[in-house]
Amino acid sequence: MRSRAARRPVGAVTRGTTNPNRLRRMDRWIAAVHGAALRRAEAPVAVDLGYGAAPWTAVELLQRLRTVASRVRVVGVEIEPARVAAAKSYEREGLVFVHGGFEIPIAERPMLVRAANVLRQYDEGEVAGVWERLCARLAPGGLLVEGTCDEIGRRHVWVALGAEGPRTVTFAARLGSLERPSDLAERLPKALIHRNVPGEAVHAFLRDFDRAWAAAAPYASYGARQRWVRAVGDLAGDWPLADGAVRWRQGEVTVEWGALAPRG
């Protein structure tokens, strides 16, 4: 018989704050870039890891993924038992809630693990180990999306990882509320937020982004979206971007991880 310690979920309880529609930008991106992989899978499972004190983000994830992959099922995983108990009344076909942590206590290997605002409270040195553990749980072709956003989802930055490790970093914003691109620095995921200092790649990227944004100021008369698209287009000459104008018009830009990875 296993000990009580062996059954204890891996991780720590988060603050649990959440709001409806908070993760819409991340969900929209997941549906666009990972929808085909979810459709190809025979019985795709997506995990909302650390959904918080209310189940809104898991409910919304199911709704949004079902628009691109009708067979997908969502499992909300929370380390706080009381939050799981409170979420049970929201269960429905395709949506369940379970008690657990980074071990992801489900029988299936998920095609998607979304961990938003979970690692914010952890030390930077713990991130790589958590990433490795979560990526090891993925099904073939699966994706881990880990990042941070503000309380109402206006600014969001996330890292996308496959079995081989980190692939890309995506910056997303409600453009009408953005004074300059470097405002997104406060929402960098844990792996990068302490690296926004001179000498680090993410600092150089945000510096260049601000310069491109300033140079694109004449386009502001056509709206913030046109200014963003112009600025990102200029960035593409110096930085390895992994997307194109279709995503840029959504207020996003995705950069290859290797270009922003922390030194050392």
Disulfide bonds with the S-S distance in Angstrom:
none
